[in-house]
């Protein structure tokens, strides 16, 4: 799974998957590229029609052989792609193209949609927060869409699809009455809806930063702004291909995408555009926050330098007077005068007050 590294200053380069182990292998060779995992792969199948739904967990890939072929519609969800033997076995059972198998195992794929031999293959990114350090986790979700069958591949257990499972179990909505293309739309829509939660979270983080950048600019404020900026860049990299993918899926001339489903795809496409527009406005705000932060720091420094300059300017003539009468020459008549000391102090005080009045008149104070 592609992750934001949990260092204090994660680099955008940390999002790049390592592909060196794939170098030199024939096309269509499934090699797992992503975070190393050891947990057991979990396969859950939903068989449903207008009348009901049956949910069961399958112990082996071979148990999926008859799903989607008996008149009932089916959704097979595979949690885990680190064991490529499971992907290869499902590929044999359902005739999945080798290039699709390769893309499923390579978790660094770009969001896309492709057509293979009567199937539609969709890759998209599902986002969530890490429970330990609240960093963004990006998980690849692969969807294989066929007539009466959807197979979804995720990198690990845990997703945003539980509301769809509940609709299947309870018969709510249209998902049990429509085809596999509508189920695929529901899965994509759940992923896109999750992006709005991230935008709300970012908005809650940006608003205090606006106040801090103006009223109390500190080094921690700059680090927080940079952290939000990195997340915005990451989200933008994720969302732009999603818009292209949905636009192509909406225009896809395939018997798998029914005419009744196109308006729903158009709606989720509109949601994606809305998310991108909000994201771009956030990027502009964050960029301006950095400028505001630097301006506030500069203004604070100028105020400090102004005070120090005024103090130094006031003490220049006072230092001169003190220096003259500190030379201790024998023939300085003021040194023998009884009122010489208070006269010099009074003169210095008069100079001090006069300069303050002058600075205030010039509006430097």
C-alpha positions as CSV (number, residue, x, y, z in Angstrom):
1,X,0.0,0.0,0.0
2,X,1.3,3.4,-0.9
3,X,1.6,5.4,2.3
4,X,2.7,8.8,3.5
5,X,5.8,8.1,5.5
6,X,5.6,8.8,9.2
7,X,8.7,11.0,9.3
8,X,8.6,14.6,10.6
9,X,9.0,15.9,7.0
10,X,7.7,13.3,4.5
11,X,8.8,13.8,1.0
12,X,6.6,13.5,-2.1
13,X,9.1,11.0,-3.3
14,X,7.9,8.6,-0.6
15,X,4.7,8.0,-2.6
16,X,6.7,6.4,-5.5
17,X,6.5,2.6,-5.5
18,X,9.7,0.6,-6.0
19,X,9.5,-1.2,-9.3
20,X,13.0,-2.6,-9.6
21,X,11.9,-6.2,-8.9
22,X,9.6,-6.0,-12.0
23,X,12.5,-5.0,-14.3
24,X,13.2,-7.5,-17.1
25,X,10.1,-9.8,-16.5
26,X,7.7,-10.5,-19.4
27,X,4.6,-8.4,-19.6
28,X,1.7,-9.9,-17.7
29,X,3.8,-11.3,-14.9
30,X,2.0,-10.6,-11.6
31,X,4.6,-9.4,-9.1
32,X,3.4,-7.8,-5.9
33,X,4.8,-4.3,-5.6
34,X,3.8,-2.5,-2.5
35,X,4.0,-2.8,1.3
36,X,5.1,-6.2,2.5
37,X,2.3,-8.1,4.2
38,X,1.9,-11.5,5.9
39,X,-1.8,-11.6,6.8
40,X,-4.1,-14.2,5.2
41,X,-6.0,-13.1,2.2
42,X,-9.8,-12.9,2.8
43,X,-12.4,-13.6,0.1
44,X,-16.0,-12.6,0.8
45,X,-18.8,-13.2,-1.8
46,X,-22.2,-11.6,-2.1
47,X,-24.8,-13.5,-4.3
48,X,-27.9,-11.5,-4.8
49,X,-31.0,-10.9,-6.9
50,X,-34.3,-9.0,-6.5
51,X,-35.5,-11.6,-4.0
52,X,-32.6,-11.8,-1.5
53,X,-28.9,-11.8,-0.8
54,X,-26.5,-14.4,0.5
55,X,-23.1,-13.5,2.0
56,X,-20.4,-16.0,2.7
57,X,-16.6,-16.0,3.3
58,X,-14.7,-18.4,1.0
59,X,-11.7,-20.4,2.1
60,X,-10.2,-20.9,-1.3
61,X,-10.2,-19.1,-4.7
62,X,-11.7,-22.3,-6.2
63,X,-14.9,-21.7,-4.3
64,X,-15.6,-18.7,-6.5
65,X,-15.8,-20.8,-9.7
66,X,-19.6,-20.8,-10.1
67,X,-20.3,-17.3,-8.9
68,X,-21.9,-14.9,-11.4
69,X,-22.7,-17.8,-13.7
70,X,-26.0,-19.1,-12.3
71,X,-28.3,-16.2,-13.1
72,X,-27.7,-14.5,-9.7
73,X,-25.5,-11.4,-9.6
74,X,-22.3,-11.6,-7.6
75,X,-19.8,-9.4,-5.9
76,X,-16.5,-11.0,-4.9
77,X,-14.3,-8.9,-2.6
78,X,-10.6,-9.9,-2.1
79,X,-8.8,-8.3,0.8
80,X,-5.1,-8.7,0.0
81,X,-3.1,-8.8,-3.2
82,X,0.3,-9.7,-1.7
83,X,-0.2,-13.4,-2.5
84,X,-0.1,-13.4,-6.3
85,X,-1.1,-17.1,-6.4
86,X,-4.6,-16.1,-5.4
87,X,-4.7,-13.6,-8.2
88,X,-3.5,-16.1,-10.7
89,X,-6.0,-18.7,-9.5
90,X,-8.9,-16.3,-9.9
91,X,-7.4,-15.3,-13.3
92,X,-7.6,-19.0,-14.4
93,X,-11.2,-19.4,-13.1
94,X,-12.6,-16.3,-14.7
95,X,-10.2,-15.8,-17.7
96,X,-8.7,-12.6,-16.4
97,X,-6.2,-11.1,-18.8
98,X,-2.6,-11.4,-17.7
99,X,-2.1,-7.6,-17.9
100,X,-5.0,-7.1,-15.5
101,X,-3.4,-9.6,-13.1
102,X,-0.2,-7.7,-13.3
103,X,-1.9,-4.4,-12.6
104,X,-3.8,-5.8,-9.6
105,X,-0.6,-7.0,-7.9
106,X,1.3,-3.7,-8.7
107,X,-0.3,-1.4,-6.1
108,X,1.3,1.8,-7.6
109,X,-1.0,2.0,-10.6
110,X,-2.5,5.2,-11.8
111,X,-6.3,5.5,-11.7
112,X,-7.7,4.3,-15.0
113,X,-10.3,2.3,-16.8
114,X,-9.6,-0.2,-19.6
115,X,-11.6,-2.7,-21.7
116,X,-10.4,-6.3,-22.0
117,X,-12.3,-9.0,-23.8
118,X,-15.8,-8.3,-22.6
119,X,-14.6,-6.9,-19.3
120,X,-14.1,-3.5,-17.8
121,X,-11.1,-3.0,-15.5
122,X,-11.1,0.0,-13.2
123,X,-8.3,1.1,-10.8
124,X,-8.9,3.9,-8.3
125,X,-7.4,5.1,-5.0
126,X,-9.2,4.8,-1.7
127,X,-8.0,7.2,1.0
128,X,-8.2,6.9,4.8
129,X,-6.4,8.2,7.9
130,X,-3.8,6.1,9.7
131,X,-5.1,5.4,13.2
132,X,-1.6,5.9,14.8
133,X,-0.2,9.1,13.3
134,X,-3.2,10.5,11.3
135,X,-1.3,10.5,8.1
136,X,-3.0,9.8,4.8
137,X,-3.0,6.2,3.6
138,X,-3.7,5.6,-0.1
139,X,-4.9,2.1,-1.0
140,X,-5.4,0.8,-4.6
141,X,-8.8,-0.7,-5.3
142,X,-9.1,-2.7,-8.5
143,X,-12.6,-3.5,-10.0
144,X,-13.2,-6.2,-12.6
145,X,-16.7,-5.7,-14.1
146,X,-18.4,-8.3,-16.1
147,X,-22.0,-9.1,-16.9
148,X,-23.5,-10.2,-13.5
149,X,-20.2,-10.1,-11.7
150,X,-17.9,-7.6,-10.0
151,X,-14.6,-8.7,-8.5
152,X,-12.9,-6.1,-6.3
153,X,-9.3,-6.3,-5.0
154,X,-8.1,-4.4,-2.0
155,X,-4.7,-4.3,-0.4
156,X,-6.0,-5.0,3.1
157,X,-9.1,-5.4,5.2
158,X,-11.1,-2.3,6.0
159,X,-12.7,0.0,3.5
160,X,-15.6,2.5,2.8
161,X,-17.9,-0.1,1.3
162,X,-19.8,-1.2,4.4
163,X,-22.9,1.0,3.5
164,X,-23.1,-0.9,0.2
165,X,-22.9,-4.2,2.0
166,X,-25.8,-3.1,4.2
167,X,-27.9,-2.1,1.2
168,X,-27.3,-5.6,-0.3
169,X,-28.2,-7.3,3.0
170,X,-31.3,-5.3,3.6
171,X,-32.5,-4.8,0.1
172,X,-32.4,-1.0,0.3
173,X,-31.9,1.2,-2.8
174,X,-31.6,-0.2,-6.3
175,X,-28.4,-2.2,-6.0
176,X,-30.1,-5.6,-5.8
177,X,-32.3,-4.8,-8.8
178,X,-29.7,-3.5,-11.1
179,X,-26.7,-5.0,-12.9
180,X,-23.0,-5.2,-12.1
181,X,-22.4,-1.8,-13.7
182,X,-24.6,-0.2,-11.0
183,X,-22.8,-2.1,-8.2
184,X,-19.5,-0.8,-9.6
185,X,-20.9,2.7,-9.7
186,X,-21.8,2.4,-6.0
187,X,-18.3,1.3,-5.1
188,X,-16.8,4.2,-7.0
189,X,-19.2,6.6,-5.5
190,X,-18.4,5.5,-2.0
191,X,-14.7,6.2,-2.7
192,X,-15.4,9.6,-4.1
193,X,-17.7,10.5,-1.1
194,X,-14.8,9.7,1.2
195,X,-12.8,12.5,-0.4
196,X,-15.3,15.1,0.9
197,X,-14.5,14.0,4.4
198,X,-10.8,14.7,3.8
199,X,-11.7,18.1,2.4
200,X,-13.7,18.9,5.5
201,X,-10.8,17.8,7.7
202,X,-8.4,20.0,5.7
203,X,-10.8,23.0,6.0
204,X,-10.9,22.6,9.8
205,X,-7.1,22.6,9.8
206,X,-6.7,25.6,7.4
207,X,-8.9,28.0,9.3
208,X,-6.8,28.1,12.4
209,X,-3.7,28.4,10.3
210,X,-5.1,31.6,8.7
211,X,-5.4,33.2,12.1
212,X,-2.0,31.9,13.3
213,X,-0.2,33.2,10.1
214,X,-1.5,36.7,10.8
215,X,-1.7,37.0,14.6
216,X,1.0,34.6,15.9
217,X,3.4,33.5,13.2
218,X,5.7,30.9,14.7
219,X,8.0,28.2,13.2
220,X,5.4,25.6,14.0
221,X,2.8,27.4,11.9
222,X,5.1,27.1,8.9
223,X,5.5,23.4,9.4
224,X,1.8,23.0,9.7
225,X,1.2,24.9,6.5
226,X,3.8,22.8,4.7
227,X,2.1,19.6,6.0
228,X,-1.3,20.7,4.6
229,X,0.4,21.7,1.4
230,X,1.9,18.2,1.0
231,X,-1.5,16.5,1.6
232,X,-3.1,18.8,-1.0
233,X,-0.5,17.9,-3.6
234,X,-1.0,14.2,-2.8
235,X,-4.8,14.5,-3.1
236,X,-4.5,16.4,-6.4
237,X,-2.3,13.7,-7.8
238,X,-5.0,11.2,-6.8
239,X,-8.0,13.1,-8.0
240,X,-7.0,14.3,-11.5
241,X,-6.7,10.8,-13.0
242,X,-10.0,9.9,-11.3
243,X,-11.8,12.6,-13.3
244,X,-10.4,11.3,-16.5
245,X,-11.3,7.8,-15.6
246,X,-14.9,8.6,-14.8
247,X,-15.3,10.7,-18.0
248,X,-14.1,7.8,-20.1
249,X,-16.3,5.3,-18.2
250,X,-19.3,7.6,-18.8
251,X,-18.6,7.6,-22.5
252,X,-17.6,3.9,-22.7
253,X,-19.3,2.2,-25.6
254,X,-19.7,-1.1,-23.9
255,X,-22.6,-3.4,-23.3
256,X,-21.6,-3.7,-19.7
257,X,-22.5,-0.1,-19.0
258,X,-26.3,0.2,-19.3
259,X,-28.0,3.4,-20.4
260,X,-29.8,3.6,-17.1
261,X,-26.5,3.7,-15.2
262,X,-24.9,6.5,-17.3
263,X,-26.7,9.4,-15.3
264,X,-25.3,7.9,-12.1
265,X,-21.8,7.9,-13.5
266,X,-22.3,11.4,-14.7
267,X,-23.3,12.4,-11.2
268,X,-20.2,10.9,-9.5
269,X,-18.1,12.6,-12.3
270,X,-19.7,15.9,-11.2
271,X,-18.8,15.2,-7.6
272,X,-15.2,14.5,-8.6
273,X,-15.0,17.9,-10.4
274,X,-16.5,19.6,-7.4
275,X,-13.9,18.0,-5.1
276,X,-11.1,19.1,-7.5
277,X,-12.4,22.7,-7.6
278,X,-12.5,22.8,-3.8
279,X,-9.0,21.3,-3.7
280,X,-7.7,23.9,-6.0
281,X,-9.2,26.7,-3.9
282,X,-7.5,25.2,-0.8
283,X,-4.2,25.1,-2.7
284,X,-4.5,28.8,-3.5
285,X,-5.4,29.6,0.2
286,X,-2.5,27.6,1.5
287,X,-0.1,29.2,-1.0
288,X,-1.4,32.6,0.1
289,X,-1.0,31.5,3.8
290,X,2.7,31.0,3.2
291,X,3.0,34.5,1.8
292,X,1.0,35.9,4.7
293,X,3.3,34.0,7.1
294,X,6.4,35.4,5.5
295,X,4.9,38.9,5.5
296,X,3.9,38.7,9.1
297,X,7.4,37.5,10.1
298,X,8.9,40.4,8.1
299,X,6.5,42.9,9.7
300,X,7.4,41.6,13.2
301,X,11.1,41.9,12.4
302,X,10.6,45.4,11.1
303,X,8.8,46.4,14.3
304,X,11.5,45.0,16.4
305,X,14.2,46.7,14.3
306,X,12.3,50.0,14.5
307,X,12.2,49.9,18.3
308,X,15.9,49.0,18.5
309,X,16.8,51.8,16.0
310,X,14.8,54.4,18.0
311,X,16.5,53.4,21.2
312,X,19.9,53.5,19.6
313,X,19.2,56.9,18.0
314,X,18.1,58.3,21.4
315,X,21.2,57.1,23.1
316,X,23.7,58.4,20.5
317,X,23.6,62.1,21.7
318,X,23.4,60.9,25.3
319,X,26.4,58.7,24.8
320,X,28.2,61.7,23.2
321,X,27.5,64.0,26.1
322,X,28.6,61.3,28.6
323,X,31.7,60.7,26.6
324,X,32.7,64.4,26.5
325,X,32.4,64.8,30.3
326,X,34.1,61.5,30.9
327,X,37.4,62.6,29.4
328,X,38.5,64.1,32.8
329,X,40.7,66.9,31.5
330,X,42.1,69.2,34.2
331,X,40.9,72.4,32.6
332,X,37.3,71.6,32.0
333,X,35.5,74.4,33.9
334,X,32.2,72.4,34.2
335,X,34.0,69.8,36.3
336,X,34.5,72.3,39.1
337,X,31.0,73.8,38.9
338,X,28.8,72.9,41.8
339,X,25.7,72.4,39.6
340,X,27.6,70.8,36.7
341,X,26.4,67.3,37.4
342,X,22.7,68.0,37.7
343,X,23.0,70.4,34.7
344,X,24.4,67.7,32.5
345,X,21.7,65.2,33.6
346,X,19.0,67.8,33.0
347,X,20.4,68.4,29.5
348,X,20.5,64.8,28.8
349,X,16.9,64.4,30.0
350,X,15.9,67.4,27.8
351,X,17.6,65.8,24.8
352,X,15.8,62.5,25.5
353,X,12.3,64.1,25.8
354,X,12.9,66.3,22.8
355,X,13.8,63.4,20.6
356,X,10.8,61.4,21.8
357,X,8.5,64.3,20.9
358,X,10.2,64.7,17.5
359,X,9.7,61.0,16.8
360,X,6.1,61.1,17.8
361,X,5.5,64.2,15.7
362,X,7.0,62.3,12.7
363,X,4.7,59.4,13.6
364,X,7.6,57.0,14.0
365,X,6.3,56.1,17.4
